[in-house]
Amino acid sequence: MQRVRRRAWVTGGGSGVGAACALVLATGGHEVVVSGRRADRLDAVVAAVRATGGVAHALPLDVADPAAVAAAGAQLEADGGVDVLVAAAGLNARRRHWDDLDLAALDGIVSANLTGLAHCVAAVLPGMRQRGDGQVVAVSSRAAVVRSPGAGAAYRMSKTGAGQLVASLNDDLHGEGVRATHLCPGDIATAFVDARPVVPDDAARAVMLTPDDVARAVAFVVATPARVRVDELVISPSATP
Ligand SMILES: NC(=O)c1ccc[n+]([C@@H]2O[C@H](COP(=O)([O-])OP(=O)(O)OC[C@H]3O[C@@H](n4cnc5c(N)ncnc54)[C@H](OP(=O)(O)O)[C@@H]3O)[C@@H](O)[C@H]2O)c1
């Protein structure tokens, strides 16, 4: 199918950074497909995009379910493919340190943040390679590049792994028109920080990045010409040491 607009698939698109990315990319002319587990949140983002005149669709999905991800990728490919994957789906757990580690939660975090990311990439990569054009923006974390004890074991494992996943993509695919970015934001004022052992108060949230700050960085990466690859981008709240 011939598409008029470039298509962006945004996982974690029902809230926070993913929702902000969906809005900014749609405003920039992309058709956006938003995925996450909560269909009502996706529908709200689709409605918000459409209210601005943009084009959006919801594709409910658990990125930790490989069969569901493969089916979604096949559906998207049959419908014209994906030009940009913004992988923002991610989570952490309250019991994140070894004195009290929630092992079941560790599996879920790694499945969503790392292996889920790999499955999403694998679902769109053949089409990108075939067209010789594609971008992957993995919304990782500053915790992947700066020692961050507070992030906990599973999250640190998953996000440092995401960095290696992106590096492996760029190593394997250079020259094929497919580019990947390891985007590493510091603290962002979203529902995500509610899972911390000590939930930040309003004063702490006020100096964090906003989802729009991160979405602007994603839009910058996506808008770079094909000769440019942004391998890694770290964005910190300016109040952070
Ligand atoms: N907030 C921060 O301080 C911070 C800092 C650095 C990096 N990040 C990263 O930024 C990304 C976005 O987080 P956010 O801050 O915007 O928080 P958020 O609002 O909680 O967004 C996370 C999104 O991921 C989705 N998600 C979680 N598990 C999923 C799964 N198994 N399958 C599909 N979707 C899933 C959630 O939707 P459902 O629950 O509906 O599935 C949600 O929409 C995450 O990858 C996070 O690690 C956040």
The ligand as an SDF file (V2000), in Angstrom:
LIG
                    3D

 48 52  0  0  0  0  0  0  0  0999 V2000
    9.6480    9.0270   34.0520 N   0  0  0  0  0  0  0  0  0  0  0  0
   10.9630    8.9510   34.1960 C   0  0  0  0  0  0  0  0  0  0  0  0
   11.5610    9.4600   35.1630 O   0  0  0  0  0  0  0  0  0  0  0  0
   11.7830    8.2630   33.1350 C   0  0  0  0  0  0  0  0  0  0  0  0
   13.1460    8.5550   33.0620 C   0  0  0  0  0  0  0  0  0  0  0  0
   13.9190    7.9600   32.0750 C   0  0  0  0  0  0  0  0  0  0  0  0
   13.3490    7.0780   31.1850 C   0  0  0  0  0  0  0  0  0  0  0  0
   12.0150    6.8060   31.2780 N   0  0  0  0  0  0  0  0  0  0  0  0
   11.4570    5.8630   30.3040 C   0  0  0  0  0  0  0  0  0  0  0  0
   10.5170    6.5490   29.5040 O   0  0  0  0  0  0  0  0  0  0  0  0
    9.5930    5.6090   28.9760 C   0  0  0  0  0  0  0  0  0  0  0  0
    8.1930    6.1740   29.1080 C   0  0  0  0  0  0  0  0  0  0  0  0
    7.8830    6.2950   30.4800 O   0  0  0  0  0  0  0  0  0  0  0  0
    7.0210    7.5010   31.0570 P   0  0  0  0  0  0  0  0  0  0  0  0
    7.8780    8.2690   31.9650 O   0  0  0  0  0  0  0  0  0  0  0  0
    6.3290    8.1880   29.9630 O   0  0  0  0  0  0  0  0  0  0  0  0
    5.9990    6.7220   32.0030 O   0  0  0  0  0  0  0  0  0  0  0  0
    4.5330    6.1630   31.7470 P   0  0  0  0  0  0  0  0  0  0  0  0
    3.5840    7.2650   31.5250 O   0  0  0  0  0  0  0  0  0  0  0  0
    4.2760    5.1960   32.8390 O   0  0  0  0  0  0  0  0  0  0  0  0
    4.6730    5.4010   30.3450 O   0  0  0  0  0  0  0  0  0  0  0  0
    5.0690    4.0680   30.2300 C   0  0  0  0  0  0  0  0  0  0  0  0
    4.2040    3.4690   29.1530 C   0  0  0  0  0  0  0  0  0  0  0  0
    4.6580    2.1470   28.8660 O   0  0  0  0  0  0  0  0  0  0  0  0
    3.5270    1.3430   28.6690 C   0  0  0  0  0  0  0  0  0  0  0  0
    3.8790   -0.0290   29.0060 N   0  0  0  0  0  0  0  0  0  0  0  0
    4.4250   -0.5040   30.1490 C   0  0  0  0  0  0  0  0  0  0  0  0
    4.5650   -1.8140   30.0730 N   0  0  0  0  0  0  0  0  0  0  0  0
    4.0980   -2.1870   28.8530 C   0  0  0  0  0  0  0  0  0  0  0  0
    3.9600   -3.4180   28.1940 C   0  0  0  0  0  0  0  0  0  0  0  0
    4.3290   -4.5740   28.7690 N   0  0  0  0  0  0  0  0  0  0  0  0
    3.4300   -3.4440   26.9390 N   0  0  0  0  0  0  0  0  0  0  0  0
    3.0390   -2.2930   26.3510 C   0  0  0  0  0  0  0  0  0  0  0  0
    3.1530   -1.0850   26.9280 N   0  0  0  0  0  0  0  0  0  0  0  0
    3.6710   -1.0480   28.1680 C   0  0  0  0  0  0  0  0  0  0  0  0
    2.4580    1.9010   29.6060 C   0  0  0  0  0  0  0  0  0  0  0  0
    1.1580    1.6360   29.1200 O   0  0  0  0  0  0  0  0  0  0  0  0
    0.2510    0.4400   29.6660 P   0  0  0  0  0  0  0  0  0  0  0  0
    0.4420    0.3780   31.1530 O   0  0  0  0  0  0  0  0  0  0  0  0
   -1.1260    0.8260   29.2420 O   0  0  0  0  0  0  0  0  0  0  0  0
    0.7480   -0.7800   28.9540 O   0  0  0  0  0  0  0  0  0  0  0  0
    2.7470    3.3850   29.5410 C   0  0  0  0  0  0  0  0  0  0  0  0
    1.9510    4.0200   28.5470 O   0  0  0  0  0  0  0  0  0  0  0  0
    9.8210    4.3030   29.7240 C   0  0  0  0  0  0  0  0  0  0  0  0
   10.5080    3.4010   28.8910 O   0  0  0  0  0  0  0  0  0  0  0  0
   10.6930    4.7070   30.8920 C   0  0  0  0  0  0  0  0  0  0  0  0
   11.5460    3.6740   31.2900 O   0  0  0  0  0  0  0  0  0  0  0  0
   11.2210    7.3780   32.2140 C   0  0  0  0  0  0  0  0  0  0  0  0
  1  2  1  0
  2  3  2  0
  2  4  1  0
  4  5  1  0
  4 48  2  0
  5  6  2  0
  6  7  1  0
  7  8  2  0
  8  9  1  0
  8 48  1  0
  9 10  1  0
  9 46  1  0
 10 11  1  0
 11 12  1  0
 11 44  1  0
 12 13  1  0
 13 14  1  0
 14 15  2  0
 14 16  1  0
 14 17  1  0
 17 18  1  0
 18 19  2  0
 18 20  1  0
 18 21  1  0
 21 22  1  0
 22 23  1  0
 23 24  1  0
 23 42  1  0
 24 25  1  0
 25 26  1  0
 25 36  1  0
 26 27  1  0
 26 35  1  0
 27 28  2  0
 28 29  1  0
 29 30  1  0
 29 35  2  0
 30 31  1  0
 30 32  2  0
 32 33  1  0
 33 34  2  0
 34 35  1  0
 36 37  1  0
 36 42  1  0
 37 38  1  0
 38 39  2  0
 38 40  1  0
 38 41  1  0
 42 43  1  0
 44 45  1  0
 44 46  1  0
 46 47  1  0
M  CHG  2   8   1  16  -1
M  END
$$$$
